[in-house]
Amino acid sequence: MKYSIALVLFLLGSSAPARAQLQIKSLPEPGFDSRIREYIDTLSIIDTHEHLLGPELLKDGFFLDFSLLLLQNGYDDLISAGMPDTLYDELFNEELSPMTKWKIIEPWWQNSFNTSFNRIILYGIKHLYGIDDLNASTIVPLSEKIRNAYETNWFDRILRDSCHISYLISDGNFMPGKESYVKYVKRFDDWLILRSKYGLDSLAIRQLDPIYSLDDLEESLTTAFEKEIKNGMVAVKIFASYYRSLNFEKADKESARKVFRNLVNGDIDHRISMNDAKPLQDYLFHHLMGLSRKYGMPVAIHTGLQAGKGKLIDNSNPEHLTGIIAQYPDINFVLYHGSFPYGGELSAIAKNYRNVYIDMNWAWAVSPTYIRHHLNEWLEMIPVNRLIAFGGDAMAVENVYSELVLAKNIISDVLSEKVSEGYYTEDESKTIARMILHDNAARLYKLKKLCTNSHNIPRVVIKDHNKQVTSHLT
């Protein structure tokens, strides 16, 4: 059989080992990978997205035991493994013993222990509580250690001292006594997904002000927004893709008014479809964008995978946002979760629009393989000042801890690989790490630097082959 010269050259080239990058810089001195890891360990972290339950709230609930660690991600994987979702109230809203809970969970844990969400749980219980596995023999002692931990200043010790978090941005959960370092984003989705008479009346009752017209409805949104500005909101959060598409189109006032009249004139149980309500929702979205522009607020948007089950993933495709991003070039849009699984689309959007930030929060836990691949891609495509690395998107500080270890590992590995190829220098890699883990978020959200290691407790340390993270409970 005869081959063309071009085909032979192609086959030879494709089978030969090749470097992934251009060698632009001189190759580093030995030990660079350890120095990069050690440098990342010294950095203060800005955690841009959490749903943490504060210590006081936990003490009043029914899940100050091992089940705390399953909120939300571990529980979702139990459901994905086949556990009936009707068991939620029984597990988290009833006073059951840890062993009773485990008997409910165990069959589904055995089918989902392999997932990244659940490996994060296992890492945390090992390195924070000295428990090697989640099983019938460890549930009771683990639950006792968790209860004892939360009798101390465990919340701050893990976040401030172990994780070295200088600021944490909570998704709407105001935490009394934590104002010095816990900031918040606020959702206004009650306006953006409005489609019932009950929803309209609820907005009026909340503000003790009747809503008789579309102008009144706009004013209610303005009032709510300006109240949150005074309370210290650092960004607007758009959560609407859990309920409808992110395709917010231009809507004229008369079309919005027709939908409003339909709602306001209906009975208390009157409800219309999302599609029929869309002109009003889209109109209010643009009103919200006008307020964000006026007050210089970044707009953070949930893109990609939604937590839970039965969601329409295409609703959260970041491609739906390109018209909005182009229409508001003076608003900084922060696209959450690395837009899993739309990483390639996100790359192109962030490349073309300088008002788009990529925030990788939660993606570390969703799929370490995905985020490792796309971090490489984003570092090659996107100016580094628009990359933000970490947020745990967790309800328990133990899972924040473990996910941060995972994120640091991946960032260190990716940067070390590029330094080894001469793509970046060692100093450039350290600059990138500092920017994506701290400086970019500090600038975007206008946060000042804080000193955090007040209790002199060892911080999260990247785990390598010979290093273990120190346990804080004996």
C-alpha positions, 0 to 999 in steps of 0.5 A, spaced: 500 500 500 502 506 498 502 512 502 502 520 500 508 524 503 503 528 507 500 522 510 506 519 512 509 525 516 502 526 519 502 519 522 509 520 524 508 527 527 502 524 531 505 518 534 511 522 536 512 525 543 510 533 543 510 538 548 503 541 549 506 548 549 511 553 546 517 554 550 517 561 551 521 562 558 528 558 560 526 552 564 526 553 571 531 551 577 529 544 580 524 544 586 520 549 582 513 545 583 514 545 591 516 552 591 509 554 587 505 549 592 509 552 598 507 559 595 500 558 594 499 555 601 501 562 604 496 566 600 490 569 603 484 566 599 477 570 597 472 565 597 467 568 592 461 563 593 458 559 599 451 557 602 454 556 609 449 555 615 452 559 621 453 556 628 447 559 631 442 556 626 446 549 626 445 549 633 437 550 632 437 544 627 436 537 626 442 536 622 448 537 627 451 530 626 454 527 620 448 529 616 451 536 616 456 534 611 451 531 606 448 538 605 447 539 599 451 536 594 452 529 598 445 529 598 444 530 591 448 524 589 444 520 594 438 522 590 442 520 583 443 513 586 436 512 587 434 514 594 427 517 594 427 524 595 421 524 599 426 522 605 429 529 605 424 532 611 425 525 615 433 526 614 434 533 616 427 536 619 426 530 624 430 529 630 433 522 628 439 519 631 445 518 627 444 511 626 437 511 624 439 516 619 445 512 617 440 506 616 436 510 611 442 513 607 447 507 607 444 503 601 445 509 597 451 511 599 454 505 597 452 506 590 455 513 590 461 513 595 465 514 588 463 521 586 467 527 587 462 530 592 462 524 596 470 524 596 470 531 599 466 529 605 471 523 606 477 527 605 474 532 610 472 527 616 479 524 615 483 530 616 479 534 620 476 529 625 480 523 624 475 518 621 477 514 616 471 512 613 463 513 613 460 507 615 456 504 621 462 504 626 464 511 625 457 514 624 456 515 632 463 518 634 463 522 628 457 525 629 459 526 637 466 530 634 462 534 630 457 536 635 463 538 640 467 542 634 461 546 634 461 548 641 467 551 640 469 557 635 470 551 629 466 556 624 472 561 624 477 556 626 476 553 619 475 558 615 479 564 617 485 560 620 485 553 616 483 556 610 486 563 610 480 566 608 480 573 608 473 574 605 467 570 604 461 572 600 455 568 602 449 567 597 444 571 601 445 568 608 447 574 612 451 572 618 450 576 625 457 577 628 461 575 622 460 582 618 468 583 618 469 578 613 462 575 611 459 579 605 453 577 601 450 577 594 443 578 593 438 575 589 432 579 586 429 572 582 422 574 586 421 579 580 425 575 575 421 569 575 414 572 577 408 569 574 402 568 579 398 573 583 400 570 589 407 572 588 405 579 586 401 580 593 407 577 596 412 582 594 407 588 596 406 585 603 414 584 604 414 592 603 408 594 606 406 598 600 401 596 595 402 594 587 397 597 583 401 598 576 407 596 573 410 602 575 409 600 582 412 593 581 418 597 578 419 601 584 418 595 589 424 592 585 428 599 586 426 599 593 429 592 595 435 594 591 437 600 594 435 597 601 441 592 599 446 597 597 445 600 604 446 594 607 452 592 604 451 588 598 457 586 594 453 584 587 447 582 584 446 574 584 441 571 578 439 564 580 433 564 574 436 559 570 433 554 575 426 556 573 427 559 566 432 560 560 437 565 561 435 568 554 432 575 557 430 578 551 428 586 550 421 587 552 417 593 551 413 596 557 406 595 553 407 587 553 410 587 560 404 591 562 399 586 559 402 581 563 402 585 569 394 586 568 393 579 567 396 577 574 393 583 578 386 582 576 387 574 577 384 570 583 389 569 589 391 562 586 392 565 579 398 562 575 401 563 568 406 559 564 413 561 564 413 563 557 406 567 558 410 571 563 416 572 560 415 579 557 414 581 564 420 578 567 424 580 561 422 587 562 424 587 570 430 584 568 432 590 564 430 594 570 435 590 574 440 591 570 439 599 569 440 599 577 446 595 577 449 599 572 447 606 576 450 603 582 456 599 579 454 593 582 457 586 579 452 581 576 453 574 578 449 569 574 448 561 575 451 558 569 451 551 567 449 545 572 444 546 577 443 542 583 438 537 585 434 533 579 430 534 573 432 541 571 433 543 564 441 544 563 440 548 557 436 554 561 443 555 564 447 555 557 452 561 558 451 563 550 444 565 552 447 571 555 451 574 549 446 579 548 445 582 555 453 582 555 453 586 549 448 590 551 451 592 558 458 593 556 459 597 563 456 592 567 461 586 570 458 579 569 461 574 573 459 567 570 459 562 576 461 554 576 465 554 570 459 554 566 459 546 567 459 543 562 459 549 557 466 550 558 468 551 551 462 556 550 464 560 556 472 560 553 469 564 547 464 568 551 470 571 556 475 571 550 470 576 546 467 580 552 472 584 556 466 585 562 465 577 563 469 574 569 470 566 569 468 564 576 470 557 578 466 556 584 463 549 585 466 546 579 472 543 583 467 539 586 463 537 580 468 534 576 476 535 578 477 533 571 473 538 568 476 544 571 483 541 570 482 541 563 479 548 562 483 552 567 489 550 562 484 552 557 482 559 560 489 560 562 491 560 555 485 564 552 483 569 557 487 575 560 488 573 567 485 579 571 478 576 569 479 569 572 477 567 579 478 561 582 475 559 589 468 558 592 466 552 595 458 553 594 457 549 600 453 549 606 458 546 611 465 549 613 468 542 613 466 541 605 469 548 604 476 546 607 476 539 603 474 543 596 480 548 597 485 543 598 482 540 592 483 547 588 490 548 591 492 541 588 489 542 581 492 550 581 499 548 583 499 542 578 496 546 572 501 552 573 507 547 575 506 543 568 506 550 564 512 552 568 516 545 566 514 547 559 517 554 559 510 557 558 510 561 564 516 563 569 516 561 576 514 568 578 509 568 573 505 562 575 506 565 582 503 572 580 497 568 576 496 564 583 495 570 587 491 574 582 486 568 581 485 566 588 485 573 591 487 579 588 481 579 582 476 578 587 478 583 591 478 588 586 471 586 583 468 586 589 471 592 592 474 588 598 480 590 603 485 586 605 485 583 612 489 579 617 486 572 618 491 568 622 489 570 628 488 564 632 495 561 630 492 555 627 495 551 621 492 553 615 490 548 609 496 545 606 496 542 599 497 535 600 502 532 596 505 525 596 509 526 603 505 531 607 498 530 611 494 536 613 494 537 620 487 535 624 485 540 629 481 535 633 484 531 638 
